[in-house]
């Protein structure tokens, strides 16, 4: 993901998958419910790092950073995995992550 709206959508999906309400997550994270709502809907020009980390902590999630242009699409990842499983073939290096 490369944009704030994409990040907000991922947070919303995680929250919903856990069956949590926005208001509950916001209260536990110490952020305004309206602020979290705007962030999840991609309507926020910025969402501070402290707010983001607090929300992620409530959702038992973490942020991962990867090099751009290295992730590939699903087909290329399948081809890479298939090539890596062949005897005598070396796997291509994947994108690095910082956790």
SULKA-V186249 format. One record per residue. N is the residue number from 0. RES is the residue in three letters. D_LAST is the distance of its C-alpha to the last C-alpha in whole Angstrom. Layout:
n->N res->RES d_last->D_LAST
n->N res->RES d_last->D_LAST
This chain:
n->0 res->UNK d_last->15
n->1 res->UNK d_last->17
n->2 res->UNK d_last->19
n->3 res->UNK d_last->19
n->4 res->UNK d_last->21
n->5 res->UNK d_last->19
n->6 res->UNK d_last->16
n->7 res->UNK d_last->19
n->8 res->UNK d_last->20
n->9 res->UNK d_last->17
n->10 res->UNK d_last->17
n->11 res->UNK d_last->20
n->12 res->UNK d_last->20
n->13 res->UNK d_last->18
n->14 res->UNK d_last->20
n->15 res->UNK d_last->23
n->16 res->UNK d_last->22
n->17 res->UNK d_last->22
n->18 res->UNK d_last->25
n->19 res->UNK d_last->24
n->20 res->UNK d_last->26
n->21 res->UNK d_last->25
n->22 res->UNK d_last->27
n->23 res->UNK d_last->26
n->24 res->UNK d_last->22
n->25 res->UNK d_last->23
n->26 res->UNK d_last->25
n->27 res->UNK d_last->23
n->28 res->UNK d_last->20
n->29 res->UNK d_last->23
n->30 res->UNK d_last->23
n->31 res->UNK d_last->27
n->32 res->UNK d_last->27
n->33 res->UNK d_last->28
n->34 res->UNK d_last->25
n->35 res->UNK d_last->23
n->36 res->UNK d_last->26
n->37 res->UNK d_last->26
n->38 res->UNK d_last->22
n->39 res->UNK d_last->22
n->40 res->UNK d_last->25
n->41 res->UNK d_last->24
n->42 res->UNK d_last->27
n->43 res->UNK d_last->25
n->44 res->UNK d_last->25
n->45 res->UNK d_last->22
n->46 res->UNK d_last->20
n->47 res->UNK d_last->18
n->48 res->UNK d_last->15
n->49 res->UNK d_last->16
n->50 res->UNK d_last->18
n->51 res->UNK d_last->15
n->52 res->UNK d_last->13
n->53 res->UNK d_last->16
n->54 res->UNK d_last->16
n->55 res->UNK d_last->13
n->56 res->UNK d_last->14
n->57 res->UNK d_last->17
n->58 res->UNK d_last->16
n->59 res->UNK d_last->14
n->60 res->UNK d_last->11
n->61 res->UNK d_last->7
n->62 res->UNK d_last->7
n->63 res->UNK d_last->5
n->64 res->UNK d_last->7
n->65 res->UNK d_last->10
n->66 res->UNK d_last->13
n->67 res->UNK d_last->16
n->68 res->UNK d_last->19
n->69 res->UNK d_last->17
n->70 res->UNK d_last->16
n->71 res->UNK d_last->20
n->72 res->UNK d_last->22
n->73 res->UNK d_last->23
n->74 res->UNK d_last->26
n->75 res->UNK d_last->24
n->76 res->UNK d_last->21
n->77 res->UNK d_last->24
n->78 res->UNK d_last->26
n->79 res->UNK d_last->23
n->80 res->UNK d_last->23
n->81 res->UNK d_last->27
n->82 res->UNK d_last->27
n->83 res->UNK d_last->25
n->84 res->UNK d_last->27
n->85 res->UNK d_last->30
n->86 res->UNK d_last->32
n->87 res->UNK d_last->31
n->88 res->UNK d_last->29
n->89 res->UNK d_last->26
n->90 res->UNK d_last->23
n->91 res->UNK d_last->21
n->92 res->UNK d_last->18
n->93 res->UNK d_last->15
n->94 res->UNK d_last->13
n->95 res->UNK d_last->10
n->96 res->UNK d_last->6
n->97 res->UNK d_last->4
n->98 res->UNK d_last->0
